[in-house]
Amino acid sequence: MILSQILQPSLVKVPLAGKDKQSVITELVNLLDAGKLLLNKDVALQAVLNREQVRSTGIGSGIAIPHGKCNAVKELVIALGIAAQPIDFDSVDNKPVSIVILLLSPLDQTGPHIQALARISRLMLDEAFRNKLQKASSANEVCELFANKENE
């Protein structure tokens, strides 16, 4: 799976306006909706928020990957935001996050969903890459960083 083929500048927000977990998730769902990638914005948002209630998707190292599966999307979609000020996300390491990558998948497509989560997690292990993302000043720069990283 090549994330840079899915993630477009119109689906990246730098910086995020939201200051808390729910507002940031809503902001990223709104980006997907504005891009005409959602069949039902409310269903999509509720799927992510329901998943977040089960266990925080703040995976540590300043990263959160809120995600959900629902019938509000036809295929895997991704939106990404970079927070100007770190946000409390109830992360496993108890540290705030500044990189938020939201995934939504159809209920019947587990494979791509798991592959995307694994791919993002693998890329985010690279501290230098994370630092570059956190310092990105535009959506185009974020997309370029992903493309370059995936072409290494």
N, C-alpha and C positions, 0 to 999 in steps of 0.2 A: 504494500500500500504506500502510495506517494502522497503525503499530506499536502504538499505544495500544489498539487493538481486540484485539490478540493478547496483549499483556503484561498479566497480571493481578497484583494484589498477592500472591497465593499463589505466584507465580513469581519473586518478588523477595526477595533476602536482604540486609538491612542490619543490622549489618555481616556480611560473610563471616567464617566461622570459620577457613577455610583460610589458610595462610601461604605456600604455594607454588603453582606453576602447576597441578600435577596434582591437589592436594587441592581447589583452587577449582573446577576443571572437574568433578571428581567431585561436589562439593557442589551445583553447579548442575544436573547430570544427576539427582541425587537429588531435587531440587525438582520437576523435570519428572515423575519417576517417582511421587513422592508425590501429584502432581496427576493421576495416571492418564492421562498423555499419552504414555507409552512402552509399546510392545508388548514390548520386551526391553531392560532397563536396561543389561545388559552389552554388547550389540551397539551401543547408542547411545553409551556411554562409549568403546568401542574406536574407533568411527568418528571421534569428535572427537580422541582421542589420536593416531590414525593421521594425521589431517590436520595436527595440530600438529607431528608429526615431520618432515613434508615441509618446512614453513616456519612459523615462529612467526606467530601471529595477533595479536601485539602490534603494533598499527598506529601507535603513537606517541601523544604528547600524553596519556599516562596511560590509554589505552584498549586493551583486547584484545577481539577478537571471535572466540573459538573457535567453530568450526562443523564440521559434517559432514553427509554424506548417507548414509542407510542405510534398511533396511527395518524399522527399529524404531519408525517414526512413520508416521501416516497422512496428516499434513499438517504444514506448517511450524509449529514450536514455538519459543518464545523464553523464556529465563530470564536474569535479570540480577542481578548482585551488586555491592555497593560494599564495597571493602576499607577497614577502619579504618586499616591501615598498608599503604602501597604494596607490591606484590608483584613480584618479578623475573619477567618473562614473556619474556625474550629479545627485547624489542621492537626494532623497526627503528631507533629513536632511542636505544637502550641505556638507556632510563629505565624505572623500574618503573611498574606500572599500578595504578589504584584502581577503574576502572570495567571490569567484565567482563560482556560480553553474549554469551550462548551461543545458537547457532542450530542446529537440526536439521531436515532436510528429507528427504522420501522420495527414493529414488534417481531416480524418474521425474519429479520436479517441479523442474527447473532454474530456470524462470522466477521463481517466488516466492522461491526461495533467493537468486538474484542481486539481485532487487528489494529484499529485506530488507537484504542486505549494503550495497547502495548507499544505501538510505534511512538506515540507521544511520550510515554514514560521513558522509553529508551533514549529519545532525543534529549529529554530534560535531564538525563543523568550527566550531561556535559555541562559543567559549571561555566565554562567560557561562553558557550552558546546561550545559556540562561542569562548571563550578565549582559550579553549583547542585546538580547530581547528586551530586558528590563530597561535598557538605555535607548531603545528605538524611539524615534520621534515621529514616525509616520506609519500608516498602514502599509504603504509600499515597501518601506524598509523592513518591516516584519516579514512580509511575504518573500522578499529577496533573501533575508536571513534563512528562512526555511528552505527555499530552493537551493541556496548554496550549501547548506548543511546536508541536505539529502543527496546532493551531487558529489559529495566528498568521496 
